[in-house]
Each structure stands twice: as C-alpha cells, then as structure tokens.
Amino acid sequence: MLESLSVINFPPLYLIAFGFLFVMSNFLMRFGRRFGLPLLSILLLVGYLLGPSFLGLIEPPSSLWQSFISHTVLSLVGLLIGSKLYSISFDKKALKISLIVIVGSIVLIALPLYFLTHNLFLAILIAVLGSFTAPTHTITIIEEITPKNTKASSFSNLVLKVVMYGEILIISLFSILIFYTDSGPLTESPVAKDVFLAPLKTLFSSLALTGLVVSLISVPTIYMCRLMGRDRFKVPEAFGIVLLLAGMSLMLDLSPLLTAIVMGYLITRFTQGRTGTLGDIENIEWLIFIPFFILAGATLHIQSLLTAGLFGLTFVFARIFARYVCGWVAVKTMLPSKKDGTAQWLGLTLLPQGGVVIGAAWVAGGLFPNEQEIIMLSIIGSTVFFEIIGPILLRAGLLKTRA
C-alpha cells in the first residue's frame, strides 16, 4: 500500500503548505483587516513567495489543473451571483446604466491599449476582463454600511443593481468573445456572415442545453432536500452541484458561469427565496478560493511583471478613467435629476475587482497561450491594486451619498 502511494510522487511540501494556509486562513483574514489588506491579495502574495520565482516550494498548476480549478471557481461564483440576483427587483434604468458603463468602459480601456500594442484582439480582451466587478464585495460593504433594521439608501440600491446587471452583461459578452475566438471567426479569415451568424446559429440550442443542464441538476437536488426534510444543501451536495455544473457545461460547450447564474437564480426562485438553500455553497467558497489564489500567485514572475509594467499601468489608469467618466455620463443621461453626488461617485464605486476575473483570465490564457503571460500579469496585478483601493472608494461613495 505504501509502495503504491510513493509511486504518485506528490510533493509533501504541497500538502504542508496548503494545510498550513487553511489552518491559518482566519488569522490571515484578521491580519488583512488590521492593515487594510484583502485576503485575496494576501493569498496571491503568499502564492508568489511559495512559487518558483522566490522559494520554489510549489509549482504553477498544469494546464489540466488550471482548467479544473478555474472552471470550478467560475461555477461557484455564478451560483452565488444567481442566488443574489433573485432578491433584486428589476430596474430598467439601472440596466441601461450598466450597459452604458460597460460599453463605454470597453471602448475607453481598449483604445489606449491598442495604441500601445497594435494588437486589437488583446486590447479588446483585456478591456472586457477589466469590466468585471466584484458583486460579493459590493454586497458585503453595503450590508456593513447600512444600519441594522433600516433600508439601504437609494444610492446603495442603485450601485448593487448596476453591479449585478453589469456582471451578468459582461459575463455574457466574455462568453461570446470566447465563442468567437475559440470557434475561429476572430482568429481566422472570416466571412462576414459567419462572424455575425455563427453565435446566432447556436443561441437557441445553447439556451435549450442550459435549461437541460439546470433541470437535470436542480430538480433532483431540490427534491432530495425536501424528501429528507431539509431546506438547504449539505457541503458534499453543494460541492457536487458546483462540479456537475462545471463538467456538464464544458461537455456541452456552454459557459459554466452563465449556466451557474441561471441555476443559482432558479434554485432560489423555486425555494421561495430561502437564503439558507445555498448557504453551504457559501461555506465552501474559501475551500476553493484559497488554493486557487495561491496557485495563481505562483504563476507570477517578477521579471515578466517589470516587462509588462507599462501595459499594466496603462490598463489601470484607463480603467479608473473609464469607470469615472462612464458612470458620470450614465447617471447624467438616465437620472438627470439626481443632485446628491450620484454622478460623481457611481463610477468610482464600480472599481472593486473580484476573484472571478482571475478565473476568467485563466480560461482566456489557456485558450490563447501566446497572450497568456500578459493577460495573467495585467489582470492579477490590477486585481491586487483594485482589491485594495476599490473597497475604500466604494465605502466612501456609499457614505458620501447616504440619504
């Protein structure tokens, strides 16, 4: 038995390092709060220190493990976003504001990157990734700011709706972009009708397959919970749902993120919005995120980071400028009567950038290995920056405009 295990040749330092970090995760979280550092940034730094660029205790994941972890993370985040979406009432103006902010941000971010690199595809891809937000951070900070037994301010509700709608829109756009490039229209010599009709040909089949996947997973699991007299999933069931979603979506060429959002929404809808139903999925969140961010940090190389410095700085400044300008224009266009600082603060409150964008960047990097290094360096570096500065500006905006 022991001899057969030794054949696996799994580095014991991996187990020791990850075990230690899991045990110390609460301490790291407290340390981060004490010094104003988010846990995500701490884990990325730890991954870099343990990786081949510094101590060499762990290696970057293989392409197989990278794909497994990134798609698992995207499915998990999609479920959580879908469950939160149920509690938000539809707001047509907020949806239009989200659309203005996203389209404007992509244009304003892509333009300077294109002039810098003369690579249109890379500029658009980074601009799309730069339009991701951080729904979890936004919800957490709004709950912290809002006094107990009181309703959130109108600005807080607007920010939450813009973030949630925007995340769904940008996820959809990212999935379409990946479909185009993975299928050939952007990377080969395209015929115009193929470029525009290719995704439309599969739209209805994709919707049907998404419905099939969601039905095959959600209906039996909800029925099983009710049969056992429970209104929530246990940890193994929750983790199983995440893996089933990721696997079946990839097998049928669907977006795991979009499929998970649909399922998260429908599960919450069919269980009358009981927040406890997906409660244990939230409990396994950091069980997946801790190794994910550490391994992402292990892919960083300081020499490459310095080489990509100008590109990364351009991206960061372009994203800040785009968010502020597009937020101001969107509010002035859709809510011209607002005089409480909404126009000045909305764009800045959309600066937080969560872990989902790193998962999306990993997926994109795996599909386009020639651009993988610049994609990962730009997104990881900017995420660390916006993880620190974004929540500060979000909190300041909520306090300044609180009514």
N, C-alpha and C positions, 0 to 999 in steps of 0.2 A: 504493500500500500504506500509506504513512504517513498519507495524507489520510483513508483509510478508518478507520484506527486513531484518528485525532483526533476522529472523529465520536462515538466511545464516550464521550469526555469523562470518563474515570475520573480522579479527583483523584490526582495523582502523590504527594501527601503521604501518602495511604493506604499506597501501596506502600513509601515510605521508612520510615514509622512502623512498619509491621508487619515489614518486613525488618530494621530495626534491633533490634526486640524479639526476633525469632527468633535473631539473632546473639548478642544479649546475654542470652538466656534462662538459660544456665548461670551467668553472673555474677549475675543476679538471684536465682537459686536459692541460690548461695553467700552472697549478701548477706542473704537471708532467714534462712538457718540461723545466720548470725553474730549477728543481732539478734533471733532468735526469731520471725520473721515468715514465715508460709507463702506460697508463690509465688502461690497463688490470690488472697490479699488484696493482694499487691503488684500483680498484673495488674489487679484491679478498681480500685485507686487510680490506676494509670497510665491506664486507660481513662477515669476521671473527669477526670484532668488534661488528657488529649488531647481530651476531648469538648467539646460546645458550652457547658457550664457554666463552663469555665475557658479553655483555649487555643483551642478551636474548630477544631482540626486535623482531627478526624474527626467524622462524624455518626452518631447511633444507626442501627442497621440498619433497613431497611424491613421490613414485615410478612412479605414473601416470604423475605428472607434470614434474618430472625429464626426463622421456622418451619424453614427448611432447616438452620440451624446447631443449633438446639435438638434437633430430632429426630435429627440425626446424632450429637450428644453422647449422647443417651439410648440410642441403639442401641449405641454403642461401650461405654458403661458397662455396659449389660445383658450384652453378650458377656463382659466381664471378670468380672462377678459370677457368671454361669452357669458359667464355667470354674473359678472358685474353689470354687463350691458342690460340685463333684464330689469334692473332696478331704475334705469334711466328712462324718463319719459321722452318721447320723440319731440325734437325741436328742429323745425325746418331751417330757421335762421342759423342755429349753431352748426347744422350740417353744411350750409353754404359757407359759413366762416371757415370751417375745417377745409373745405375744398379750395377756397381762395388761398389759405395759408399753405397748403400742400403744394398746389401747382406753382404758386409764386416762389416758394422756398426751393423747389427743384430747379427752377429756371435761374434764380439768383445764386444758387450754390454751384450749379453745373457750369455757368458761364466762365467764372474765373479759373475753375479747374481745367476747362477745355483750353483756354488761352495759355495755361501753364504747361499742359502736357500734349495738346493737339490730339488727344485720344477721346473722341466723343463718347464712345461706349463706357469707358472708365469714369468719365465725368458724370454721366447720367446715373450710372450705378451707385457711385458714392453719394450723389445728391439724393437719390431715393433712400439709401440707407441713412443718410443724415436727417431725413424727415421723420424717422421713427421717434416716438416719445417714450414716456415711462408711466403707464397707467397706474401701476402699483404704487409708485412714489407719490403720484398726484393724489390718489385716494387716501393714502396714509397721512399726508401732510394736511389735507383738507379736514380729515377727522381730528387731527391734533389741534388745528386752529379753531375749529367750531366748538363753542362751549357745549357742555352736556345739556340735554333736554331742550336744545334750541335748533332751529333750522339753519342750514348753511346759507351764506349770503348769495345774492343773485350772481355776483361775480364768480364765486366758488362753483356754483352750479354750471355757469357758462364754461369755465375752464374745464371742468370734468367732462361735460358733453363734447366740447371741442377735441379734447384728448382722446376720448373713446371713439368718436366718429372718425377722427383723423387716423387713429391706429388701424381701424378696420380698412379705411380707404388706402392707406399706404401699404398695408399687408397685401391687399388685392392687387395694387399696382406692382409691388415687388414680385408677386406670383406671376403676373402677366409678363413682366420683363424677363423673368427666369424661363417662362414658357417660350417666349420668342427666341431667346439666345440658345436655349438647350435644344430647340427644335430646328434651328438653322436660319430663320429669316434675317437675323441681325448679323450672323457670323458668316453667312454665305452670300452669293449674289442673288438677291431676292427678286421675285416678280411681284409687282405692286399688289396685285390682287391676293397673292399668297400672304403677304405681310399683314393685310387687314382682315382676310377671311380665315386664316389658319386658326386663330383662337376662337372665332365665332363658330367654326365647324364643331368644335369640341365643347362649346359652352353648355348646351343642354345635356349632353352626355355626362359632363363633369358635375352638373347640378344633380342629375339623377344618381350618379355614383356616390356623391356626397351624402345624399339622402339615404342611400342604401347602407353606407358605412355607419352613419349615425344611428339608423334604425337597428342594425344588427348588433350594435354595442349598447346603445342607451336603453332600448326596450327591455332586453333580458336583465340588465343590471338593475334597473329601477324596479322591475317585477320581483327580482330576487331579494332586494332590500325590503320591499313591502311584505313578501312572503315570510321573511324572518322577523317581522315586526320592528324593523329599523327604518329610520328616515335619513340615514347617512351611510356613505361607503366607508368600510374599514381601509386601513393603509394598504394591504395587499391588493384589494379590489381597486382602489384609487390608482395605484401604480400600474396595475394591469390595464386599466382603461387608457392610461397615457400611452403605454406601449402598443396596445391594439390600434389605437388611433394613428400613431406614427407609422406602424407597419402596414396597415391596410391602405392608408392614404398613399404611401410611397408605391405600394404594389399596383395601385390603380392610377398612378400618375396624377394624384391630387395634391393640393397644398396641405400639409399637415396642420399648418397654422390656421388656415381658413376653416378646414373641417373641424378642428378643435373648437373654434369660436362658435360655430353653428351648434355643435353638440353641447358645449357649456351653456349656451343660451336655452336650448330646448330642454335639457335636464332640469334647469332651474325653473323653466316655464311649466313643465309637466308636474313638478313637485310644488306648485303654488308659491314659488319664490322662497322656499325654506332655505335659509343661508347655510344650515348645517349639512345639507345634502352633499355638497362638495367640500365640506370642512376638512376632511382628512387629506384631500388633494393639496390643500394649502399647507398641511403639516409635513408633506414630503417635499415641499418646494426646495428647501435648502439642502436636502439629501441629494438632490440632483445638481443644484446650483454650485455647491462647494467644489466638487471635482471639476465641473465644467469651467468655472472661472480660473481655477488653479492651472488646469491644462492649457487654457487659452493664454494665461500669463507665461507659461513655459515656452510658447512659440515665439516670444519676443526676443529679438537680438538687438543689442544697444547700437551696434554699428549700422544696421539697417534702419533703426529708428532715427539716427542722426542724418542718414542719407535722405530719408523721407521727410525731413523736418520742414522744408519749405512747403511741400504739398500739404502736410498735416496742418501747419499754421494757417495756410490759405483756407483750408476747409473749415477750421474752427472759426476764424473771423467771418467767413462767408455765411456760415450757419447762424451766428449771432446776428449779423446784419439782416439776413433774410427773415429770420423769425420776427425781429422787431418791426421791420418795415411791413411785412405781410400781415402781421397781427394788427398794426395800426390801420392799414388800408382796409382790411376785412371789417373791423369794427366801424370805421367811418362810413363804409358802404352799406352794411347791413343794420347797424344800430346807430344812426347819426345823432339820435337824441341823448345818447349816453355822455354824461359830463363828469363822471366820478373817477376818471383816470383809467377806465377800462381800455381805451385805445392805446395808452402809453404802456400798460403793464401786460396786456394779453400775450403778446409775442414773447416777452421775457419769461412768462410763466410756462411756456412750452419748451424751454431749453433742456429740462432734465432728459437724460437719455439712458434707458434701462438695459438690462441684460439681453433682452430679446434681439436687439440689433447685433450683438456679438454672435448669437446663434444664426441670424440671417447672413451675417458676413462670412461665417464659416461655411454655410451652404454655398454662397456665391463663390468663395475662394476655392472650394472643392470642384466646382464646375468650370472655373476659369483659372487654372494653375499659373498661367503666365502673369496674371494680375493678383494672385493670392497674397503675396507679401505686402504689396502697397495697400490692398484692401484691409487686411488684418491690422497692419500698423496704424493706418489712419483711423479706423473705427475703434480699436482698443485704446489708442492714445486719446482720442477725443472723448470717448466714454468716461475715462478716468477724470478728465477735466470737467465734463458736464455733470458727472455724478457729484462733484464737489460744489461747483458754482450754481448748478441748476436748482437744486432744492433750496438754496439760500435765496435766490431770486424769486422762486415760486412762493416761498413763505412770506417774503417782503411784499410781493404783489397782493397776496391774499389779505395781509394786514392793512396795507395802504388803502385798499378799496373796500374793506369790510363795511357793510352798512348795517 
